[in-house]
Amino acid sequence: MVDEMKIFSGSSNQELVTKICNRLAITPGKAKFFQFSEGNIYVKLLENVRRKEIFFIQSGITPVNDLIMETLFFIDAFKRSSAASVNLVLPFFPYTKGDKKDEPRVSVRAKVVSEIIEATGADRVLTIDLQPPQIQGFFKIPVDNLYAMPVFCKHLNSLNLSDVVIVAPDFGAAKMADNFAYELNAIVALGSKVRHGYRETAEITHLIGEVEGKDVIIVDDMIISGGTLVAIGDLLKQKGARKILACITHAVINEDFMEILENSPINQLIITDTLPLKKEFRHKKITQLSVAPLLSDAISSIHNGDPLSKLFKPIDWIS
């Protein structure tokens, strides 16, 4: 029997948690967590969670390993405190790049993360733009992979763009580009990139599609160094693109990227708050949209036993 729902926040993205709780008109759960000088992490719940349905929200950002351990300790604390269920909300899933054994003698890191989440006792995982989506198959528990596309499309429709082309910087983003093109009644162009070794940037070698005189929207799930994004932007500018925008769900932004962005042909970088944006990284070229409406609707649907299918359909639902 479930008495009620409670939402708890990890240390990674408390601003997003506040927005979600405000939309759902509930108070965030109270907990204490800190790290001792030798590196050990301490977690304690400060309220009763017996027979409660728990939603714990944490983004997999730096320091990612510490945050994974913090998350596992929270899951364990909920289970040992007789919570009815523990739903782990990971707006940005950690170690998604480690999804396969693509060379000898390496770990499939995303598989390891999924196994320890299950072993600790999570009952469900909720995430956004999991790339690659096949990571869902690493779990035996339910995994709901939401799309940030409706959040982006609502904003893009307000910009009065014309002759729009959606650009996938590589084949991995092709499906995402198709979805955007369908919603925005646009066409698709496809880039081809080559990555050498373990570098976080890649070389853009070709562009399939016509962009001359068009408003172009680059779509992708993640940026880290920003090198690939700027490389495709440079190529689009050379090909005669009129305006260049980029919609990136998960933006891992640092000081080096800010300088790259300032000198790039990207007119507007549109990101979400699956990762927090530090004040020093706020820039006239950056627009941050919130996924709080998306996640709050998903959390409400899960708690009430309603289907999540409406969240995978066109953008009319989002407010």
Secondary structure, DSSP 4 states (H G I P E B T S, - for coil): ----EEEEE-SS-HHHHHHHHHHHT-PPPPEEEEE-TTS-EEEEE-S--TTPEEEEE----SSHHHHHHHHHHHHHHHHHTT-SEEEEEESS-TTTT--S--STT---HHHHHHHHHHHHT--EEEEES-SSGGGGGG-SS-EEEE-SHHHHHHHHTTTT--SEEEEESSGGGHHHHHHHHHHHT-EEEEEEEE--TT-S--EEEEEES--TT-EEEEEEEEESSSHHHHHHHHHHHHTT-SEEEEEEEEE---HHHHHHHHTSS-SEEEEETTS---GGG--TTEEEE--HHHHHHHHHHHHHT--SGGGGS-GGG--
